[in-house]
Amino acid sequence: MLSNLRIKQTLNNIPLAVKSAEFPLEKVNLRHLEGIQSGIPLFDNGRNVVSMPNIGFISKRLETLDLYRGCDVGCTHCLKDATHLPKNKRSILFEDLIRFTEGFKTLSERLGFNALSGNKYLNIIDDSNPTDFPIRGLTEQHSISEGIKLIYENLKLPVLFVTSGWNEKSVAAQNSAEQLARDFKLNPQSLKSLEVSVNPFSAIMENSRNALKIGDKEKAELYRNLYTDRISNTILTFFDLFKGTKPLGKLIYRHANNYKGNELVGEQETKKIYEEIYSKLKDALGDKISEAPTLAPQKVTVFDKSHLIEPSGRARRYFPYEYNMKLQSELIAETEKWNKMSAEEKKAFLKDFSIKCIDINGNVYSTFPSTKTHSENIPIELTVPADITLNYINKQKTTPVFSDIELD
């Protein structure tokens, strides 16, 4: 009873300016609200309760709610070193997605304000390709469209959707993507951005280069066509989102820097690949292609530093040994700095400066830019567990999200 009275008094004393502010939970004495989360399955399983300070930690700069883990695309530049995972470890349980979205919705209703205010969107992957497979459930599989609808309906947060395409011969994948395209067209407010990755690094293109090395030009061209067909089909499927001068559809265009040995993954070769993709788009669309001016090759392939890949994860193979060693020594210095911090200092740093991510089993982890190590255009990101676990039904151990250096 005393606890309920304290909670009620605390809520009554929260100014309207705080309730409507960005990240309101950091502006409230959360220990005085301890107990308000009781009975919400996401936070309370009857034995352990996620504390309000830990919920406040999650709520500040929550960026990634993993719906999937692992990837079959096999890009040789993957920053996250993403690999194939077994089917039972590939996605969140749909029932846990319900639990997450309804959990924060219920908490916000009890608080009288949005606990996630200040967060602009949710990324739904960290090291995966969301068109590769459905979301598993306890009794049936669910589509990515169902998952995104659930996020928007309960949290009113749009999603960031990034894809490397799919095998268009997969009827299930194509149907899923087409349904998603219809959903985004009808409800564009549920989408922050749909981004299609265009680069020379997928396993398909690696197969093409390997065929060239042994002089099999026919097989090399076959693989190259498979890749350009895949990406052009992806853009065609979501074409409505690419229309206009400020479209929701965007391209993530990447290539390697001009180091010796990178010629087949460098700027000029990547430009040729995209021109082939665009030619296929023109063949399919005719004059309609002019409705998407941002797709024009002269806009996409013009050099920009942001196009350069980073020496992180598997991409380090495209950088000179000396360069990689220099970055590694800087990351080691970052580790030493981190190890000197107390547990309280680490938690405070992560709360203020990291983005928060939720794994498919409810484990919370944080990602933040290295303060020392800048490479081509952005700092190398480091990832650490936050020692917080939400009460998901699925408690299977997952593969740790890749970090260039282990901090904990």
HUSUL-V276141 format. One record per run of one state. SS is the DSSP state (a for helix, b for strand, c for the rest). FROM is the first residue (numbers start at 0). TO is the last residue. If there is no record, write none. Layout:
((SS,FROM,TO) (SS,FROM,TO))
//
This chain:
((c,0,0) (a,1,11) (c,12,14) (a,15,18) (c,19,22) (a,23,26) (c,27,28) (a,29,32) (c,33,42) (b,43,43) (c,44,47) (b,48,48) (c,49,50) (a,51,58) (c,59,60) (b,61,64) (c,65,66) (b,67,67) (c,68,85) (a,86,88) (c,89,89) (b,90,90) (c,91,92) (a,93,110) (c,111,119) (b,120,122) (c,123,133) (b,134,134) (c,135,140) (b,141,141) (c,142,142) (a,143,154) (c,155,156) (b,157,162) (c,163,169) (a,170,185) (c,186,186) (a,187,189) (b,190,197) (c,198,201) (a,202,212) (c,213,215) (a,216,236) (c,237,237) (a,238,241) (c,242,247) (b,248,252) (c,253,253) (b,254,254) (c,255,261) (a,262,264) (c,265,265) (a,266,290) (c,291,291) (a,292,294) (c,295,295) (a,296,299) (c,300,303) (a,304,306) (b,307,307) (c,308,311) (a,312,317) (c,318,319) (a,320,338) (c,339,341) (a,342,352) (c,353,353) (b,354,357) (c,358,361) (b,362,373) (c,374,377) (b,378,388) (c,389,407))
//
